[in-house]
């Protein structure tokens, strides 16, 4: 009986802790953290979606803060 081989896809900026096991046919999205000694056999799409939205919200917050800081500098306000 042949060994079944399926891909494991790991996104960008992912930290996989030591002694972790990721099983076949798993996709780990961008900006994920997998704790040490974890066993990953599936990734919840809900958790990945929430994390993606949190990253987008943080980027929007950073842009808004930069815009407000620029207005304060240009207008001389404190």
PDB file of N, CA, C and O in Angstrom:
ATOM      1  N   UNK A   1       0.850  -1.183   0.000  1.00  0.00           N
ATOM      2  CA  UNK A   1       0.000   0.000   0.000  1.00  0.00           C
ATOM      3  C   UNK A   1       0.895   1.247   0.000  1.00  0.00           C
ATOM      4  O   UNK A   1       1.734   1.399   0.888  1.00  0.00           O
ATOM      5  N   UNK A   2       0.725   2.143  -0.990  1.00  0.00           N
ATOM      6  CA  UNK A   2       1.586   3.329  -1.064  1.00  0.00           C
ATOM      7  C   UNK A   2       1.236   4.350   0.028  1.00  0.00           C
ATOM      8  O   UNK A   2       0.122   4.387   0.550  1.00  0.00           O
ATOM      9  N   UNK A   3       2.221   5.155   0.338  1.00  0.00           N
ATOM     10  CA  UNK A   3       2.033   6.218   1.332  1.00  0.00           C
ATOM     11  C   UNK A   3       1.319   7.381   0.668  1.00  0.00           C
ATOM     12  O   UNK A   3       1.714   7.827  -0.409  1.00  0.00           O
ATOM     13  N   UNK A   4       0.272   7.869   1.308  1.00  0.00           N
ATOM     14  CA  UNK A   4      -0.481   9.009   0.786  1.00  0.00           C
ATOM     15  C   UNK A   4       0.290  10.298   1.088  1.00  0.00           C
ATOM     16  O   UNK A   4       0.655  10.560   2.234  1.00  0.00           O
ATOM     17  N   UNK A   5       0.527  11.084   0.060  1.00  0.00           N
ATOM     18  CA  UNK A   5       1.266  12.334   0.228  1.00  0.00           C
ATOM     19  C   UNK A   5       0.380  13.500  -0.190  1.00  0.00           C
ATOM     20  O   UNK A   5      -0.108  13.548  -1.320  1.00  0.00           O
ATOM     21  N   UNK A   6       0.180  14.421   0.712  1.00  0.00           N
ATOM     22  CA  UNK A   6      -0.597  15.628   0.439  1.00  0.00           C
ATOM     23  C   UNK A   6       0.211  16.839   0.900  1.00  0.00           C
ATOM     24  O   UNK A   6       1.029  16.719   1.812  1.00  0.00           O
ATOM     25  N   UNK A   7      -0.004  18.000   0.286  1.00  0.00           N
ATOM     26  CA  UNK A   7       0.835  19.166   0.593  1.00  0.00           C
ATOM     27  C   UNK A   7       0.510  19.815   1.932  1.00  0.00           C
ATOM     28  O   UNK A   7      -0.598  19.699   2.455  1.00  0.00           O
ATOM     29  N   UNK A   8       1.509  20.495   2.463  1.00  0.00           N
ATOM     30  CA  UNK A   8       1.349  21.391   3.605  1.00  0.00           C
ATOM     31  C   UNK A   8       1.766  22.766   3.113  1.00  0.00           C
ATOM     32  O   UNK A   8       2.893  22.942   2.651  1.00  0.00           O
ATOM     33  N   UNK A   9       0.872  23.742   3.205  1.00  0.00           N
ATOM     34  CA  UNK A   9       1.157  25.098   2.747  1.00  0.00           C
ATOM     35  C   UNK A   9       1.279  26.024   3.949  1.00  0.00           C
ATOM     36  O   UNK A   9       0.374  26.104   4.779  1.00  0.00           O
ATOM     37  N   UNK A  10       2.408  26.721   4.034  1.00  0.00           N
ATOM     38  CA  UNK A  10       2.639  27.654   5.138  1.00  0.00           C
ATOM     39  C   UNK A  10       2.810  29.041   4.541  1.00  0.00           C
ATOM     40  O   UNK A  10       3.638  29.245   3.653  1.00  0.00           O
ATOM     41  N   UNK A  11       2.022  29.998   5.032  1.00  0.00           N
ATOM     42  CA  UNK A  11       2.027  31.352   4.491  1.00  0.00           C
ATOM     43  C   UNK A  11       3.240  32.167   4.911  1.00  0.00           C
ATOM     44  O   UNK A  11       4.219  31.646   5.446  1.00  0.00           O
ATOM     45  N   UNK A  12       3.135  33.475   4.646  1.00  0.00           N
ATOM     46  CA  UNK A  12       4.223  34.403   4.965  1.00  0.00           C
ATOM     47  C   UNK A  12       4.155  34.821   6.433  1.00  0.00           C
ATOM     48  O   UNK A  12       3.076  34.896   7.021  1.00  0.00           O
ATOM     49  N   UNK A  13       5.309  35.087   7.006  1.00  0.00           N
ATOM     50  CA  UNK A  13       5.418  35.576   8.385  1.00  0.00           C
ATOM     51  C   UNK A  13       4.714  34.658   9.382  1.00  0.00           C
ATOM     52  O   UNK A  13       3.942  35.116  10.225  1.00  0.00           O
ATOM     53  N   UNK A  14       4.986  33.377   9.275  1.00  0.00           N
ATOM     54  CA  UNK A  14       4.405  32.373  10.176  1.00  0.00           C
ATOM     55  C   UNK A  14       5.492  31.895  11.130  1.00  0.00           C
ATOM     56  O   UNK A  14       6.612  31.601  10.710  1.00  0.00           O
ATOM     57  N   UNK A  15       5.160  31.820  12.410  1.00  0.00           N
ATOM     58  CA  UNK A  15       6.078  31.265  13.401  1.00  0.00           C
ATOM     59  C   UNK A  15       5.557  29.901  13.808  1.00  0.00           C
ATOM     60  O   UNK A  15       4.429  29.772  14.282  1.00  0.00           O
ATOM     61  N   UNK A  16       6.381  28.888  13.621  1.00  0.00           N
ATOM     62  CA  UNK A  16       6.048  27.532  14.062  1.00  0.00           C
ATOM     63  C   UNK A  16       6.972  27.209  15.225  1.00  0.00           C
ATOM     64  O   UNK A  16       8.191  27.138  15.065  1.00  0.00           O
ATOM     65  N   UNK A  17       6.377  27.015  16.397  1.00  0.00           N
ATOM     66  CA  UNK A  17       7.155  26.735  17.598  1.00  0.00           C
ATOM     67  C   UNK A  17       7.853  25.390  17.539  1.00  0.00           C
ATOM     68  O   UNK A  17       7.477  24.523  16.750  1.00  0.00           O
ATOM     69  N   UNK A  18       8.866  25.216  18.368  1.00  0.00           N
ATOM     70  CA  UNK A  18       9.621  23.961  18.375  1.00  0.00           C
ATOM     71  C   UNK A  18       8.750  22.773  18.782  1.00  0.00           C
ATOM     72  O   UNK A  18       7.802  22.915  19.555  1.00  0.00           O
ATOM     73  N   UNK A  19       9.088  21.611  18.251  1.00  0.00           N
ATOM     74  CA  UNK A  19       8.397  20.338  18.527  1.00  0.00           C
ATOM     75  C   UNK A  19       6.938  20.340  18.073  1.00  0.00           C
ATOM     76  O   UNK A  19       6.134  19.560  18.584  1.00  0.00           O
ATOM     77  N   UNK A  20       6.587  21.204  17.120  1.00  0.00           N
ATOM     78  CA  UNK A  20       5.224  21.223  16.586  1.00  0.00           C
ATOM     79  C   UNK A  20       5.105  20.242  15.434  1.00  0.00           C
ATOM     80  O   UNK A  20       6.075  19.977  14.724  1.00  0.00           O
ATOM     81  N   UNK A  21       3.902  19.706  15.256  1.00  0.00           N
ATOM     82  CA  UNK A  21       3.631  18.768  14.175  1.00  0.00           C
ATOM     83  C   UNK A  21       2.484  19.335  13.353  1.00  0.00           C
ATOM     84  O   UNK A  21       1.424  19.664  13.885  1.00  0.00           O
ATOM     85  N   UNK A  22       2.710  19.444  12.043  1.00  0.00           N
ATOM     86  CA  UNK A  22       1.667  19.888  11.116  1.00  0.00           C
ATOM     87  C   UNK A  22       1.399  18.721  10.178  1.00  0.00           C
ATOM     88  O   UNK A  22       2.304  18.271   9.474  1.00  0.00           O
ATOM     89  N   UNK A  23       0.171  18.229  10.161  1.00  0.00           N
ATOM     90  CA  UNK A  23      -0.162  17.051   9.363  1.00  0.00           C
ATOM     91  C   UNK A  23      -0.377  17.421   7.901  1.00  0.00           C
ATOM     92  O   UNK A  23      -0.392  18.597   7.539  1.00  0.00           O
ATOM     93  N   UNK A  24      -0.543  16.396   7.069  1.00  0.00           N
ATOM     94  CA  UNK A  24      -0.717  16.603   5.629  1.00  0.00           C
ATOM     95  C   UNK A  24      -2.033  17.316   5.315  1.00  0.00           C
ATOM     96  O   UNK A  24      -2.992  17.275   6.086  1.00  0.00           O
ATOM     97  N   UNK A  25      -2.039  17.969   4.156  1.00  0.00           N
ATOM     98  CA  UNK A  25      -3.215  18.654   3.629  1.00  0.00           C
ATOM     99  C   UNK A  25      -3.694  19.794   4.526  1.00  0.00           C
ATOM    100  O   UNK A  25      -4.898  20.012   4.656  1.00  0.00           O
ATOM    101  N   UNK A  26      -2.769  20.517   5.142  1.00  0.00           N
ATOM    102  CA  UNK A  26      -3.099  21.661   5.998  1.00  0.00           C
ATOM    103  C   UNK A  26      -2.520  22.915   5.370  1.00  0.00           C
ATOM    104  O   UNK A  26      -1.390  22.911   4.881  1.00  0.00           O
ATOM    105  N   UNK A  27      -3.297  23.985   5.386  1.00  0.00           N
ATOM    106  CA  UNK A  27      -2.819  25.286   4.935  1.00  0.00           C
ATOM    107  C   UNK A  27      -2.818  26.221   6.127  1.00  0.00           C
ATOM    108  O   UNK A  27      -3.856  26.440   6.752  1.00  0.00           O
ATOM    109  N   UNK A  28      -1.657  26.771   6.443  1.00  0.00           N
ATOM    110  CA  UNK A  28      -1.519  27.749   7.517  1.00  0.00           C
ATOM    111  C   UNK A  28      -1.403  29.107   6.847  1.00  0.00           C
ATOM    112  O   UNK A  28      -0.496  29.331   6.046  1.00  0.00           O
ATOM    113  N   UNK A  29      -2.317  30.014   7.170  1.00  0.00           N
ATOM    114  CA  UNK A  29      -2.352  31.324   6.519  1.00  0.00           C
ATOM    115  C   UNK A  29      -1.227  32.248   6.957  1.00  0.00           C
ATOM    116  O   UNK A  29      -0.422  31.907   7.824  1.00  0.00           O
ATOM    117  N   UNK A  30      -1.188  33.415   6.346  1.00  0.00           N
ATOM    118  CA  UNK A  30      -0.186  34.423   6.655  1.00  0.00           C
ATOM    119  C   UNK A  30      -0.337  34.938   8.088  1.00  0.00           C
ATOM    120  O   UNK A  30      -1.445  34.989   8.621  1.00  0.00           O
ATOM    121  N   UNK A  31       0.770  35.313   8.698  1.00  0.00           N
ATOM    122  CA  UNK A  31       0.815  35.963  10.011  1.00  0.00           C
ATOM    123  C   UNK A  31       0.251  35.094  11.139  1.00  0.00           C
ATOM    124  O   UNK A  31      -0.340  35.619  12.082  1.00  0.00           O
ATOM    125  N   UNK A  32       0.424  33.793  11.052  1.00  0.00           N
ATOM    126  CA  UNK A  32      -0.052  32.898  12.108  1.00  0.00           C
ATOM    127  C   UNK A  32       1.081  32.564  13.077  1.00  0.00           C
ATOM    128  O   UNK A  32       2.257  32.608  12.718  1.00  0.00           O
ATOM    129  N   UNK A  33       0.710  32.234  14.288  1.00  0.00           N
ATOM    130  CA  UNK A  33       1.653  31.773  15.294  1.00  0.00           C
ATOM    131  C   UNK A  33       1.172  30.411  15.774  1.00  0.00           C
ATOM    132  O   UNK A  33       0.036  30.265  16.225  1.00  0.00           O
ATOM    133  N   UNK A  34       2.048  29.414  15.675  1.00  0.00           N
ATOM    134  CA  UNK A  34       1.737  28.077  16.166  1.00  0.00           C
ATOM    135  C   UNK A  34       2.617  27.842  17.377  1.00  0.00           C
ATOM    136  O   UNK A  34       3.844  27.859  17.278  1.00  0.00           O
ATOM    137  N   UNK A  35       1.995  27.625  18.506  1.00  0.00           N
ATOM    138  CA  UNK A  35       2.726  27.494  19.772  1.00  0.00           C
ATOM    139  C   UNK A  35       3.589  26.239  19.786  1.00  0.00           C
ATOM    140  O   UNK A  35       3.378  25.315  19.001  1.00  0.00           O
ATOM    141  N   UNK A  36       4.556  26.220  20.683  1.00  0.00           N
ATOM    142  CA  UNK A  36       5.462  25.083  20.827  1.00  0.00           C
ATOM    143  C   UNK A  36       4.687  23.812  21.178  1.00  0.00           C
ATOM    144  O   UNK A  36       3.692  23.861  21.902  1.00  0.00           O
ATOM    145  N   UNK A  37       5.143  22.703  20.669  1.00  0.00           N
ATOM    146  CA  UNK A  37       4.568  21.373  20.921  1.00  0.00           C
ATOM    147  C   UNK A  37       3.106  21.265  20.502  1.00  0.00           C
ATOM    148  O   UNK A  37       2.338  20.523  21.114  1.00  0.00           O
ATOM    149  N   UNK A  38       2.717  22.001  19.462  1.00  0.00           N
ATOM    150  CA  UNK A  38       1.339  21.945  18.959  1.00  0.00           C
ATOM    151  C   UNK A  38       1.190  20.813  17.958  1.00  0.00           C
ATOM    152  O   UNK A  38       2.149  20.420  17.294  1.00  0.00           O
ATOM    153  N   UNK A  39      -0.027  20.296  17.860  1.00  0.00           N
ATOM    154  CA  UNK A  39      -0.374  19.307  16.844  1.00  0.00           C
ATOM    155  C   UNK A  39      -1.470  19.936  15.989  1.00  0.00           C
ATOM    156  O   UNK A  39      -2.583  20.155  16.468  1.00  0.00           O
ATOM    157  N   UNK A  40      -1.160  20.226  14.728  1.00  0.00           N
ATOM    158  CA  UNK A  40      -2.098  20.916  13.843  1.00  0.00           C
ATOM    159  C   UNK A  40      -2.582  19.931  12.794  1.00  0.00           C
ATOM    160  O   UNK A  40      -1.800  19.442  11.979  1.00  0.00           O
ATOM    161  N   UNK A  41      -3.886  19.642  12.821  1.00  0.00           N
ATOM    162  CA  UNK A  41      -4.436  18.773  11.797  1.00  0.00           C
ATOM    163  C   UNK A  41      -5.477  19.477  10.931  1.00  0.00           C
ATOM    164  O   UNK A  41      -5.947  18.916   9.941  1.00  0.00           O
ATOM    165  N   UNK A  42      -5.834  20.693  11.299  1.00  0.00           N
ATOM    166  CA  UNK A  42      -6.676  21.529  10.442  1.00  0.00           C
ATOM    167  C   UNK A  42      -6.619  22.960  10.984  1.00  0.00           C
ATOM    168  O   UNK A  42      -6.324  23.182  12.159  1.00  0.00           O
ATOM    169  N   UNK A  43      -6.899  23.900  10.128  1.00  0.00           N
ATOM    170  CA  UNK A  43      -6.942  25.310  10.510  1.00  0.00           C
ATOM    171  C   UNK A  43      -8.368  25.790  10.314  1.00  0.00           C
ATOM    172  O   UNK A  43      -8.942  25.608   9.240  1.00  0.00           O
ATOM    173  N   UNK A  44      -8.932  26.388  11.320  1.00  0.00           N
ATOM    174  CA  UNK A  44     -10.297  26.903  11.234  1.00  0.00           C
ATOM    175  C   UNK A  44     -10.326  28.127  10.331  1.00  0.00           C
ATOM    176  O   UNK A  44      -9.566  29.073  10.540  1.00  0.00           O
ATOM    177  N   UNK A  45     -11.181  28.114   9.347  1.00  0.00           N
ATOM    178  CA  UNK A  45     -11.318  29.257   8.440  1.00  0.00           C
ATOM    179  C   UNK A  45     -11.823  30.485   9.190  1.00  0.00           C
ATOM    180  O   UNK A  45     -11.449  31.609   8.855  1.00  0.00           O
ATOM    181  N   UNK A  46     -12.676  30.284  10.210  1.00  0.00           N
ATOM    182  CA  UNK A  46     -13.194  31.407  10.991  1.00  0.00           C
ATOM    183  C   UNK A  46     -12.054  32.121  11.707  1.00  0.00           C
ATOM    184  O   UNK A  46     -11.969  33.349  11.680  1.00  0.00           O
ATOM    185  N   UNK A  47     -11.176  31.348  12.347  1.00  0.00           N
ATOM    186  CA  UNK A  47     -10.056  31.957  13.058  1.00  0.00           C
ATOM    187  C   UNK A  47      -9.148  32.680  12.072  1.00  0.00           C
ATOM    188  O   UNK A  47      -8.689  33.785  12.360  1.00  0.00           O
ATOM    189  N   UNK A  48      -8.879  32.080  10.915  1.00  0.00           N
ATOM    190  CA  UNK A  48      -8.027  32.722   9.915  1.00  0.00           C
ATOM    191  C   UNK A  48      -8.677  34.011   9.416  1.00  0.00           C
ATOM    192  O   UNK A  48      -7.991  35.016   9.235  1.00  0.00           O
ATOM    193  N   UNK A  49      -9.995  33.992   9.192  1.00  0.00           N
ATOM    194  CA  UNK A  49     -10.694  35.196   8.732  1.00  0.00           C
ATOM    195  C   UNK A  49     -10.641  36.295   9.779  1.00  0.00           C
ATOM    196  O   UNK A  49     -10.426  37.460   9.447  1.00  0.00           O
ATOM    197  N   UNK A  50     -10.836  35.933  11.045  1.00  0.00           N
ATOM    198  CA  UNK A  50     -10.760  36.926  12.105  1.00  0.00           C
ATOM    199  C   UNK A  50      -9.373  37.539  12.183  1.00  0.00           C
ATOM    200  O   UNK A  50      -9.232  38.749  12.360  1.00  0.00           O
ATOM    201  N   UNK A  51      -8.343  36.699  12.052  1.00  0.00           N
ATOM    202  CA  UNK A  51      -6.969  37.203  12.095  1.00  0.00           C
ATOM    203  C   UNK A  51      -6.705  38.126  10.909  1.00  0.00           C
ATOM    204  O   UNK A  51      -6.090  39.179  11.079  1.00  0.00           O
ATOM    205  N   UNK A  52      -7.159  37.752   9.704  1.00  0.00           N
ATOM    206  CA  UNK A  52      -6.975  38.603   8.527  1.00  0.00           C
ATOM    207  C   UNK A  52      -7.633  39.964   8.734  1.00  0.00           C
ATOM    208  O   UNK A  52      -7.061  40.999   8.390  1.00  0.00           O
ATOM    209  N   UNK A  53      -8.843  39.954   9.300  1.00  0.00           N
ATOM    210  CA  UNK A  53      -9.537  41.220   9.543  1.00  0.00           C
ATOM    211  C   UNK A  53      -8.815  42.045  10.595  1.00  0.00           C
ATOM    212  O   UNK A  53      -8.781  43.271  10.491  1.00  0.00           O
ATOM    213  N   UNK A  54      -8.240  41.408  11.601  1.00  0.00           N
ATOM    214  CA  UNK A  54      -7.491  42.130  12.625  1.00  0.00           C
ATOM    215  C   UNK A  54      -6.260  42.794  12.019  1.00  0.00           C
ATOM    216  O   UNK A  54      -5.934  43.928  12.368  1.00  0.00           O
ATOM    217  N   UNK A  55      -5.580  42.105  11.122  1.00  0.00           N
ATOM    218  CA  UNK A  55      -4.414  42.679  10.454  1.00  0.00           C
ATOM    219  C   UNK A  55      -4.830  43.877   9.610  1.00  0.00           C
ATOM    220  O   UNK A  55      -4.145  44.900   9.606  1.00  0.00           O
ATOM    221  N   UNK A  56      -5.951  43.760   8.892  1.00  0.00           N
ATOM    222  CA  UNK A  56      -6.440  44.877   8.078  1.00  0.00           C
ATOM    223  C   UNK A  56      -6.834  46.056   8.953  1.00  0.00           C
ATOM    224  O   UNK A  56      -6.561  47.204   8.602  1.00  0.00           O
ATOM    225  N   UNK A  57      -7.472  45.789  10.085  1.00  0.00           N
ATOM    226  CA  UNK A  57      -7.870  46.845  11.006  1.00  0.00           C
ATOM    227  C   UNK A  57      -6.646  47.554  11.576  1.00  0.00           C
ATOM    228  O   UNK A  57      -6.648  48.777  11.709  1.00  0.00           O
ATOM    229  N   UNK A  58      -5.592  46.793  11.916  1.00  0.00           N
ATOM    230  CA  UNK A  58      -4.360  47.390  12.419  1.00  0.00           C
ATOM    231  C   UNK A  58      -3.720  48.275  11.354  1.00  0.00           C
ATOM    232  O   UNK A  58      -3.224  49.357  11.669  1.00  0.00           O
ATOM    233  N   UNK A  59      -3.725  47.831  10.103  1.00  0.00           N
ATOM    234  CA  UNK A  59      -3.163  48.638   9.018  1.00  0.00           C
ATOM    235  C   UNK A  59      -3.955  49.922   8.839  1.00  0.00           C
ATOM    236  O   UNK A  59      -3.365  50.983   8.632  1.00  0.00           O
ATOM    237  N   UNK A  60      -5.280  49.848   8.914  1.00  0.00           N
ATOM    238  CA  UNK A  60      -6.120  51.042   8.805  1.00  0.00           C
ATOM    239  C   UNK A  60      -5.852  51.992   9.964  1.00  0.00           C
ATOM    240  O   UNK A  60      -5.774  53.203   9.762  1.00  0.00           O
ATOM    241  N   UNK A  61      -5.709  51.463  11.168  1.00  0.00           N
ATOM    242  CA  UNK A  61      -5.402  52.285  12.340  1.00  0.00           C
ATOM    243  C   UNK A  61      -4.064  52.997  12.160  1.00  0.00           C
ATOM    244  O   UNK A  61      -3.946  54.183  12.471  1.00  0.00           O
ATOM    245  N   UNK A  62      -3.052  52.280  11.659  1.00  0.00           N
ATOM    246  CA  UNK A  62      -1.737  52.877  11.436  1.00  0.00           C
ATOM    247  C   UNK A  62      -1.816  54.006  10.416  1.00  0.00           C
ATOM    248  O   UNK A  62      -1.198  55.053  10.605  1.00  0.00           O
ATOM    249  N   UNK A  63      -2.578  53.802   9.324  1.00  0.00           N
ATOM    250  CA  UNK A  63      -2.731  54.848   8.317  1.00  0.00           C
ATOM    251  C   UNK A  63      -3.452  56.063   8.879  1.00  0.00           C
ATOM    252  O   UNK A  63      -3.063  57.199   8.605  1.00  0.00           O
ATOM    253  N   UNK A  64      -4.507  55.831   9.667  1.00  0.00           N
ATOM    254  CA  UNK A  64      -5.258  56.930  10.261  1.00  0.00           C
ATOM    255  C   UNK A  64      -4.383  57.723  11.227  1.00  0.00           C
ATOM    256  O   UNK A  64      -4.411  58.954  11.221  1.00  0.00           O
ATOM    257  N   UNK A  65      -3.614  57.034  12.049  1.00  0.00           N
ATOM    258  CA  UNK A  65      -2.724  57.699  13.002  1.00  0.00           C
ATOM    259  C   UNK A  65      -1.659  58.509  12.268  1.00  0.00           C
ATOM    260  O   UNK A  65      -1.353  59.633  12.664  1.00  0.00           O
ATOM    261  N   UNK A  66      -1.098  57.949  11.209  1.00  0.00           N
ATOM    262  CA  UNK A  66      -0.080  58.664  10.428  1.00  0.00           C
ATOM    263  C   UNK A  66      -0.687  59.912   9.788  1.00  0.00           C
ATOM    264  O   UNK A  66      -0.046  60.962   9.760  1.00  0.00           O
ATOM    265  N   UNK A  67      -1.906  59.810   9.276  1.00  0.00           N
ATOM    266  CA  UNK A  67      -2.583  60.953   8.662  1.00  0.00           C
ATOM    267  C   UNK A  67      -2.833  62.050   9.696  1.00  0.00           C
ATOM    268  O   UNK A  67      -2.596  63.226   9.422  1.00  0.00           O
ATOM    269  N   UNK A  68      -3.307  61.671  10.879  1.00  0.00           N
ATOM    270  CA  UNK A  68      -3.567  62.659  11.930  1.00  0.00           C
ATOM    271  C   UNK A  68      -2.271  63.316  12.397  1.00  0.00           C
ATOM    272  O   UNK A  68      -2.233  64.525  12.625  1.00  0.00           O
ATOM    273  N   UNK A  69      -1.219  62.527  12.538  1.00  0.00           N
ATOM    274  CA  UNK A  69       0.072  63.085  12.939  1.00  0.00           C
ATOM    275  C   UNK A  69       0.605  64.046  11.888  1.00  0.00           C
ATOM    276  O   UNK A  69       1.184  65.077  12.230  1.00  0.00           O
ATOM    277  N   UNK A  70       0.416  63.723  10.615  1.00  0.00           N
ATOM    278  CA  UNK A  70       0.870  64.595   9.540  1.00  0.00           C
ATOM    279  C   UNK A  70       0.105  65.912   9.562  1.00  0.00           C
ATOM    280  O   UNK A  70       0.697  66.971   9.353  1.00  0.00           O
ATOM    281  N   UNK A  71      -1.205  65.860   9.813  1.00  0.00           N
ATOM    282  CA  UNK A  71      -2.009  67.084   9.885  1.00  0.00           C
ATOM    283  C   UNK A  71      -1.549  67.955  11.054  1.00  0.00           C
ATOM    284  O   UNK A  71      -1.492  69.179  10.934  1.00  0.00           O
ATOM    285  N   UNK A  72      -1.230  67.338  12.158  1.00  0.00           N
ATOM    286  CA  UNK A  72      -0.766  68.105  13.339  1.00  0.00           C
ATOM    287  C   UNK A  72       0.562  68.777  13.012  1.00  0.00           C
ATOM    288  O   UNK A  72       0.776  69.935  13.371  1.00  0.00           O
ATOM    289  N   UNK A  73       1.442  68.067  12.341  1.00  0.00           N
ATOM    290  CA  UNK A  73       2.758  68.642  12.001  1.00  0.00           C
ATOM    291  C   UNK A  73       2.609  69.776  11.007  1.00  0.00           C
ATOM    292  O   UNK A  73       3.230  70.828  11.162  1.00  0.00           O
ATOM    293  N   UNK A  74       1.779  69.568   9.973  1.00  0.00           N
ATOM    294  CA  UNK A  74       1.620  70.588   8.933  1.00  0.00           C
ATOM    295  C   UNK A  74       0.877  71.831   9.431  1.00  0.00           C
ATOM    296  O   UNK A  74       1.176  72.945   9.002  1.00  0.00           O
ATOM    297  N   UNK A  75      -0.066  71.646  10.315  1.00  0.00           N
ATOM    298  CA  UNK A  75      -0.860  72.756  10.807  1.00  0.00           C
ATOM    299  C   UNK A  75      -0.275  73.383  12.068  1.00  0.00           C
ATOM    300  O   UNK A  75      -0.772  74.406  12.539  1.00  0.00           O
ATOM    301  N   UNK A  76       0.757  72.789  12.608  1.00  0.00           N
ATOM    302  CA  UNK A  76       1.393  73.331  13.795  1.00  0.00           C
ATOM    303  C   UNK A  76       0.568  73.174  15.064  1.00  0.00           C
ATOM    304  O   UNK A  76       0.804  73.876  16.047  1.00  0.00           O
ATOM    305  N   UNK A  77      -0.393  72.266  15.051  1.00  0.00           N
ATOM    306  CA  UNK A  77      -1.244  72.058  16.224  1.00  0.00           C
ATOM    307  C   UNK A  77      -0.563  71.122  17.204  1.00  0.00           C
ATOM    308  O   UNK A  77       0.312  70.339  16.833  1.00  0.00           O
ATOM    309  N   UNK A  78      -0.973  71.212  18.451  1.00  0.00           N
ATOM    310  CA  UNK A  78      -0.428  70.311  19.466  1.00  0.00           C
ATOM    311  C   UNK A  78      -1.541  69.605  20.185  1.00  0.00           C
ATOM    312  O   UNK A  78      -1.284  68.799  21.080  1.00  0.00           O
TER     313      UNK A  78
END
